[in-house]
Amino acid sequence: MALSTSDFARGAVVYQQGFQSVQTPLVAKYVRYFAPGARLGGQRLLSVASIVDLFDDAGTTSLAFDAVRAAFNSPAGRQVIAKQFIQEITASTKGKLKVKSVAFGRVVTLTAGQGSFRLVMKIRTNVGPVEVGIVGIVVDRAIGLLALDGFPRRHVPAAMAVLGAQKLAQHFQVAFMIRNITPPTVAGTPALGSTLTANRGSWAGGPSSFTYQWNRCDAAGANCTAIAGAVSQTYVPGTADAGTRLTVTVTATNSVSSIPISSAATAPVA
């Protein structure tokens, strides 16, 4: 979900990337750095850092995103953030840039994703001021942070940060679009009084919840209709099911998408 070279004009180069160690509630953290010269919105950048944090659930992600945004607004949080960016800029320029001071602009709300913001960090260096456009974005269980480092004495326009947020949002939306890999199946013997169990199948796109609906079909396995109240993962056929075939519809859902997929019909209920 991090930015890729295809998000920039031709010639962008990744100079460092990979997963980093995490602690709960983080599930994964991926960092990708782009070498000097990457062009976004027609402007060359000193470097670009694209960081993605994945969490266990959407609620925790939302709380974490609020905490990140609050950190950009607090003096203590800004000190920590400034130190991190100073280290990144020093590494990307191989020590050629020496930082003298750091100042932050105000946090501005954007409309990309399910929540996003931008701000500008201004860094005084030995070769002139450096502007960094910072973007934060949240979608479902992922937080993206994007740092767009301008060359010394070059302005980083707000439009570039907005473009970066939009590109991150596109990556996140695609990543959380639910897709079925293998359809649901029904385990058990289709007989009166015998318990059937729905296997939900396998899915991509990070579903956060699953619901079940059992259906009654004709003897050919067609013309299926939902069975009222049969919404658990298990179902016990009753007298109304005798001679019919059964299916189960599994609906996978997250905050971005929701898809129902039905199993193949069972043999006739005996």
QUIPEBEL-V938049 format. One record per residue. N is the residue number from 1. RES is the residue in one letter. SS is DSSP state (hx for helix, st for strand, lp for the rest). OMEGA is omega in whole degrees, 0 to 359 (* if undefined). Layout:
BEGIN
n	res	ss	omega
N	RES	SS	OMEGA
N	RES	SS	OMEGA
END
This chain:
BEGIN
n	res	ss	omega
1	M	lp	176
2	A	lp	176
3	L	lp	178
4	S	lp	181
5	T	hx	181
6	S	hx	178
7	D	hx	182
8	F	lp	172
9	A	lp	183
10	R	lp	177
11	G	lp	179
12	A	lp	184
13	V	lp	174
14	V	st	179
15	Y	st	177
16	Q	st	178
17	Q	st	175
18	G	st	178
19	F	st	176
20	Q	st	180
21	S	lp	184
22	V	lp	173
23	Q	lp	177
24	T	lp	13
25	P	lp	177
26	L	st	175
27	V	st	181
28	A	st	176
29	K	st	181
30	Y	st	182
31	V	st	178
32	R	st	179
33	Y	st	178
34	F	st	183
35	A	lp	178
36	P	lp	176
37	G	lp	178
38	A	lp	182
39	R	st	176
40	L	st	183
41	G	lp	177
42	G	lp	182
43	Q	st	178
44	R	st	182
45	L	lp	178
46	L	lp	175
47	S	st	178
48	V	st	174
49	A	st	179
50	S	st	187
51	I	st	179
52	V	st	174
53	D	st	177
54	L	st	183
55	F	st	181
56	D	lp	185
57	D	lp	185
58	A	hx	180
59	G	hx	177
60	T	hx	179
61	T	hx	179
62	S	hx	178
63	L	hx	179
64	A	hx	179
65	F	hx	177
66	D	hx	180
67	A	hx	178
68	V	hx	179
69	R	hx	179
70	A	hx	179
71	A	hx	178
72	F	hx	179
73	N	hx	184
74	S	lp	179
75	P	hx	181
76	A	hx	179
77	G	hx	180
78	R	hx	177
79	Q	hx	179
80	V	hx	181
81	I	hx	180
82	A	hx	180
83	K	hx	181
84	Q	hx	181
85	F	hx	178
86	I	hx	179
87	Q	hx	181
88	E	hx	180
89	I	hx	178
90	T	hx	180
91	A	hx	184
92	S	hx	179
93	T	lp	179
94	K	lp	175
95	G	lp	181
96	K	lp	177
97	L	lp	177
98	K	lp	186
99	V	st	179
100	K	st	179
101	S	st	181
102	V	st	176
103	A	st	181
104	F	st	170
105	G	lp	181
106	R	lp	178
107	V	lp	182
108	V	st	180
109	T	st	174
110	L	st	182
111	T	lp	180
112	A	lp	178
113	G	lp	177
114	Q	lp	178
115	G	lp	181
116	S	st	178
117	F	st	174
118	R	st	171
119	L	st	180
120	V	st	173
121	M	st	181
122	K	st	185
123	I	st	174
124	R	st	181
125	T	st	180
126	N	lp	180
127	V	lp	178
128	G	st	182
129	P	st	177
130	V	st	176
131	E	st	177
132	V	st	174
133	G	st	184
134	I	st	180
135	V	st	171
136	G	st	181
137	I	st	178
138	V	st	174
139	V	st	179
140	D	lp	184
141	R	lp	182
142	A	st	173
143	I	st	176
144	G	st	173
145	L	st	184
146	L	st	178
147	A	st	181
148	L	st	185
149	D	st	178
150	G	lp	173
151	F	lp	179
152	P	lp	178
153	R	lp	176
154	R	lp	180
155	H	lp	174
156	V	lp	185
157	P	lp	178
158	A	hx	182
159	A	hx	179
160	M	hx	178
161	A	hx	178
162	V	hx	178
163	L	hx	178
164	G	hx	179
165	A	hx	180
166	Q	hx	179
167	K	hx	176
168	L	hx	180
169	A	hx	179
170	Q	hx	178
171	H	hx	182
172	F	hx	180
173	Q	hx	179
174	V	hx	183
175	A	hx	183
176	F	lp	171
177	M	lp	185
178	I	lp	178
179	R	st	178
180	N	st	179
181	I	st	173
182	T	st	186
183	P	lp	176
184	P	lp	175
185	T	st	179
186	V	st	178
187	A	st	179
188	G	lp	181
189	T	lp	180
190	P	lp	181
191	A	lp	181
192	L	lp	178
193	G	lp	181
194	S	lp	184
195	T	st	173
196	L	st	181
197	T	st	179
198	A	st	169
199	N	st	190
200	R	lp	181
201	G	lp	179
202	S	st	189
203	W	st	171
204	A	st	178
205	G	lp	175
206	G	lp	175
207	P	lp	179
208	S	lp	178
209	S	st	179
210	F	st	173
211	T	st	186
212	Y	st	173
213	Q	st	177
214	W	st	184
215	N	st	178
216	R	st	183
217	C	st	178
218	D	lp	185
219	A	lp	178
220	A	lp	181
221	G	lp	180
222	A	lp	178
223	N	lp	184
224	C	lp	176
225	T	st	181
226	A	st	177
227	I	lp	184
228	A	lp	176
229	G	lp	182
230	A	lp	188
231	V	lp	175
232	S	lp	182
233	Q	lp	178
234	T	st	179
235	Y	st	178
236	V	st	180
237	P	lp	177
238	G	lp	184
239	T	hx	180
240	A	hx	183
241	D	hx	184
242	A	lp	179
243	G	lp	179
244	T	lp	172
245	R	st	183
246	L	st	170
247	T	st	172
248	V	st	177
249	T	st	178
250	V	st	178
251	T	st	178
252	A	st	188
253	T	st	161
254	N	lp	185
255	S	lp	182
256	V	lp	186
257	S	lp	179
258	S	st	183
259	I	st	174
260	P	st	176
261	I	st	182
262	S	st	177
263	S	lp	168
264	A	lp	181
265	A	lp	174
266	T	lp	167
267	A	lp	179
268	P	lp	179
269	V	lp	183
270	A	lp	*
END
